Amino acid sequence: MRANRILILVIVSIIVVVIGLILSPRLVTHVTTPITAMTTQAPPTTEEAKTEAIYYGTINGAGATYLNPQMQAWASKFYELTKGRVKVNYQSIGSGAGQANFREGLIDFAGSDPPLKKDIYNEFQTKGGIIQFPVIVGTIVVVHNIPNVDSGKLKLTGEVIARIYLGEITYWDDQRIKELNPDLDLPHEKIIAIHRSDGSGTTRVFTAYLSKVSKDWKEKVGSDFTVQWPVDQLGNGVGGKGNEGVAAAVMQNQYSIGYVETAYAHEVGLKTALIKNRGGQYVLPTEKSVKSALTALTSILPKADEDWSDIFPDEIVDPAGPDSYPITSFSFVILRQKYDDPVKISLLKEFFEWVLTEGQKKENIVPGYEPLPPEVARIGLEGLKLLR
Amino acid sequence: MRWSVKGMKVFYAVLIFFTFTSLIIIAGIAVSLITVSSPIFMKYGLDFVLKSVWNPVTEDYGILPALLGTLMTSTIAILIATPLAISLAVFSSEIIPQRFRSFMNSISDLMASLPSVIYGLWGLYVLAPILHNYIMLPLHNYLGFIPLFSTKPTPTNLFTAGVLLAIMIVPFASSIVREAYAAAPYNLKEAAYSIGMTKWEVTKITLGYIKSAIFAGLFLALGRAMGETVAVAMVVGNVPNIPKSLFDVGYTISSLIANQFPNAQAYEYMVPALYGGATLLFLVGLIMNLVGLYFVRKVMIKS
């Protein structure tokens, strides 16, 4: 009896260990969410702070999750550079919540994928004004999981992508996709369209692009943090929470299509699709195509203290230029023009001036993000002069 | 004597203070749920509960798919978790050798205290593909004519969420059952053994004796299943459709809140809509608990 029990126990524990071993490597290889830890440094001695610094303190920001890894990297680098004099706290709580907290005066700056909406901008105008400026460039890629088609081979147009998410193109061998890809052997399989389920700036930009290139999309769906995906109603859509959720869904569902931030697609090795730009070329987000898009955009961007809501993202997406990547966008930082505490103003100025100059150098940019061209960085630098 | 009377008074004062504090907190939650959610009920009335739409662009919200999804996933979870939790409790109190018992129990309790995002990631990357390849696809291929299995499954769907929830609540439910099992009077077991009953029969009698505790444990676990946010959001598929089969992608109220709350303040009616969902969840939980209490009473009176 006793021997039996021990035997059972041994068998059970062996099974548990074996299952654990089988499952653990999968878990390890797939969980690739970037973990950005703040460098925990010893605080500076008071002597150091006195000799080197005029101002010291903490600035608090919150907002866009997309901006988070880069903001943490900047914050910890700046903390190091100033020898602990300036500490930047950034909480990744989402663009909407960041803007709401900023409106209530709970934080010093907001990070946000879209700039302020018109009515909120106007509300701030009566209360001393704000400045808002891009701090980093982000691109969105369309990814797919067709087993026999390699990354960077599938060609799509904005119109076709819109028709897929509208639920009008349901099979990969649809004539409208075949036409674009005469050399590919596309299977007769249902397209599973993956999208973000959480409200996100990524969806806002992606749907702005679809609205711009497809009249039907603009009329039936529109553009927002979350939209009502027509493909869902046909039962061919799946929502994933966050980039990691979309990436996992694309990897697990054969014959699916999805959209994620470029950094994320590279990190987990998703297959990307070429998108036709306004110049008629099929492009991927490369350094060249992003630069071309930004050059085309520079002339239309407003000043930091102006309203950006008419421009972003509807005018930003699908820019002119023969090489431009069509789904290129910015993440913003929003500041008030007036702060009660003069020290805070100095700290904010110091930090964001660094972010817009040194912070844009390759060594300070987290892989997957693209630095701002100097002309765009200047918008923020000019804006910072308005702080008082 | 005098001292102990004074001690009593202090004791009662403290007791009343803390009781009222928790009552006030609960009442406050109910009140704030109702006040914050009232705009959405004013705007759409009962339509909010009966509509199947989630369109922030036009600020049109209906919670029915998420409500049905909540009921469906928690039903799946409780159906799977009940036998597992009871078996685990019996196994750890009857069968496993004494010296391994506390080890096993602490492992099971540790499972109950794991953060749910861990379960969510595990569910997404490990559980979902396994269920998809070895359970859902075969069921769909061979038994697809049954409406329950009629949808061609994707790895993340209501069924996956239900199974993940079951796994999450088993340790919790089984720990309550286990405590109750241990508290069953020893005389009962001895008497049963003395008339020559087998271990199986004695276990049956003990389980019968602690029926109400089992119910209570399962209802608590059900409450957890309904309220689970992040883990479900990762595996449920997050599509606001009315579920037509087990394998449909869907939504639950809690996962809808987890998904949509961070940007909800950018809209006029989304925060009320999400609070409206929470209010409904609160009501459903209340009804479930009342039904549960009714059953427990009935069982208690019988025995």
Interface residues (C-beta under 8 A of the other chain):
Chain A: R2 R5 I6 I8 L9 L23 R26 L27 H30 V31 T65 I93 G94 S95 G96 A97 Q99 A100 K117 I192 S197 D198 G199 S200 V221 G222 S223 D224 F225 T226 V227 Q228 W229 D232 Q233 G235 G237 V238 G239 G240 K241 E244 G245 A248 A249 Q252 N253
Chain B: V53 W54 N55 P56 V57 T58 I95 I96 P97 F100 L121 W122 L124 Y125 V126 A128 P129 H132 T151 T154 P155 T156 V230 A233 M234 G237 N238 V239 P240 N241 D248 V249 S255 A258 N259 Q260 F261 P262 N263 A264 Q265 A266 Y267
